[in-house]
Each structure stands twice: as structure tokens, then as C-alpha cells.
């Protein structure tokens, strides 16, 4: 399988915990007017095919599960009120978890109380754990199993559980959870499709991940992020023609508007046999538009492609531009070797010295170029000095010793 290209960060985002609202049974009951208002509100919600006791519009209207009555026990009403208050603040994770545990353990707590408390505790743990996520997973599972929340939060918890299981490396359980979500909700939820893609990638199934993302694209046919990610997934699953076609479609539609679009694009095209020239053309286009930002990586790529096509002058030009931007001297060393091959001795020596200044893995190669350049320029003393430097490194010691001997020196 090919190495992945730049997948969007959207595939890596974790859904935050959603706020849970109070149940009608936990409102402050001050008299007949309050009770009548609650009754009227419940009726309106039912008429809207929402939860029978809340005003939440259903996010999953085709769900097979019927939202249970959102009624809390009066014995734990104050604790629930305190928990709801804590979720409104910052840095209250530990207090929320402690309060939630007390509610869950209370024998009077209803399914709504337990589910809501567990869900909020799961969100608090999600804010605390950086991986693995045993507590986050435990509480989201508890929230679902208690079966007391409105469908909106019940199924959101299921999405979050699937994603946390995936983040924890529990791919099979994550896939079962997302399958359950999609089966029960009968929904084409975009978050679910994205999470399924994450899971399948984690299971090293890029072809199935691509199929899942195709459904996302069908719902949003002009979404650049989805198209870019899908092209990358096609590449990973050895569907090169589809990858190229997807990127060509984006380019024709004028969707390449950022430097990263061109960056991903030329890397993608370069990995497709026969499309190296298209990759180079894309770089030229991005630079001409002022959209693609020049970088060491870009020039290194250009140089490799040109060199592979025996366009030495263009390879030298690309690497010469990229070498000053590079973190090391390897590109300078490439330039030095090509300049020496072209018998441009002064340029070769200058590039080799620059390579040594920035640092290379095998310094002997740079000293070898310097030695050759000095010899061809008639500087015997300079050549011998370079040979002796080259002799210090295993990669060029044999060559340097022979060169010293040939020069009649010791």
C-alpha cells in the first residue's frame, strides 16, 4: 500500500461533548401555571415529532429508537441542577465527574439522570485524557446503556464512543458502534461517515474507506476537502486513475485556491505513473498564480523529477533555489555533483563548500567534488588538501588514497 498523502485534519477531529438540558421533571415547580406551561410545551414538542417531553427538534427523525421520557427524580434534582451548572463553566472536569458518580450511584436516579450524568462525565474525561481513553469510553458506554437520553444526545454519545474507541485502537468495537448508529438512525449523517472513514483507515482498509467517503461526496459533490481526501484514499488503495481523475476535476473546477492544495496535488500526480510532467506543470501554475508558496520540499521534488527525465540543467536550477531553504546541505551536494558532471568546476566547488557548511550525512562526497574541482582548475595544493579531508571518511577513503598516490604525494 502506498504511503498516505495529506489527509485533511477534519478526519482527526474529536467531537466535543454536547450540553445536556434539564428534564421537565426537574424544573422548579412553583404552581399550576408552571405545570400547565410544561404540559403545553410537551404537547408542542410531540406535535413536532420531537421528544415527548422536550423542545429538541429531532436530528434523527427516522431513528428506530423512540426517545424516552426526559424525566428526572426529584430526589436527585438538586444534584442534577448542580451538575448542569458545572458544565457551563471552565475547568470543572473533576467536580463534574465526582457529581456524576454520585448521581449514577443514587438508587432514586432515573434512566435520564444516569444517562445524562454519565454523558457529561464522559465529556469531562474526554477533556482530561490524552490517550488512551478508558474512562471516556466507560462513561459514554454507560450513558448509552442507561438508555435515558433524548435521541439527539443518545446518538451523539454513540458517535463519540465510536470515535474514542477508534482513537484508542479498538477498531473492531469502533466499527460495530458506528454500524449500530447507522442501522438505528437510518441516517446519512456526515459525522458518522467521516468517523467510519477514520475507523477503516485505522484497520488498514483504504479501499473501503474510500467507498465510505464516496458517500460523503455524493451528499456534497463540490466539497474540496472531501475530494482531496478521497483522491488521497484512492492513491492508498492503488486506484491511481481515480485519484488522478478526482484531482483533475478539482483543478478544472477552480478549487485549487490555497498553497496546500497545490502541494498535495503535485505530490499526488507525481505518484501516478506517466503524470510527472503534469505535476511539474501544476507547480508552475501555482507559482505563476502566486498561490503556491516556494519551499525546500517543492524544489527538491522538482529537482528529482527533472533529474529523472535527464533534464540536468533544470534539476540544477531547482536544487539551487531550494538548497538555501533546506535544513541541511544535501541539496547543495546534489548541485555540486551535477555541476562537476557538467565540468562547471567553480560552481561545483562553491556548492560543495555550502553543503559542508549546512551539514551532510556523508561529507566525503563534498570533499571529493572539491578535490576534483581544484585539480581541474590547476590548484594542486588545494586538490591534495581536499583529498586528505576526503580520506577521513569511509565513503571516500579508497578514492582519496588513490588520488593522493596518483598526485605523487603522501
ABEGO torsion letter per residue (X at the ends): XBBBBBBBAAAABBBBBBBBBBBAAABBBAEAAAAAAAAAAAAAAAAAGBBAABABBBABAABABBBBBBBBBAAAAAAAAAAAAAAABBGAAAAAAAAAAAAAABAABBAAAAAAAAAAAAAAAAAABAOBBAAAAAAAAAAAAAGABBAAAAAAAAAAAAAAAAAAGBAAAAAAAAAAAAAAAGBABAAAAAAAAAAAAAAGBAAAAAAAAAAAAAABAABAAAAAAAAAAAAAAGBAAAAAAAAAAAAAAGABABAAAAAAAAAAAAABBGAAAAAAAAAAAAAAAGABBBBAAAAAAAAAAAAAAGBAAAAAAAAAAAAAABABAAAAAAAAAAAAAAGBAAAAAAAAAAAAAAEBABAAAAAAAAAAAAAAAGBAAAAAAAAAAAAABAAAAAAAAAAAAAAGBX
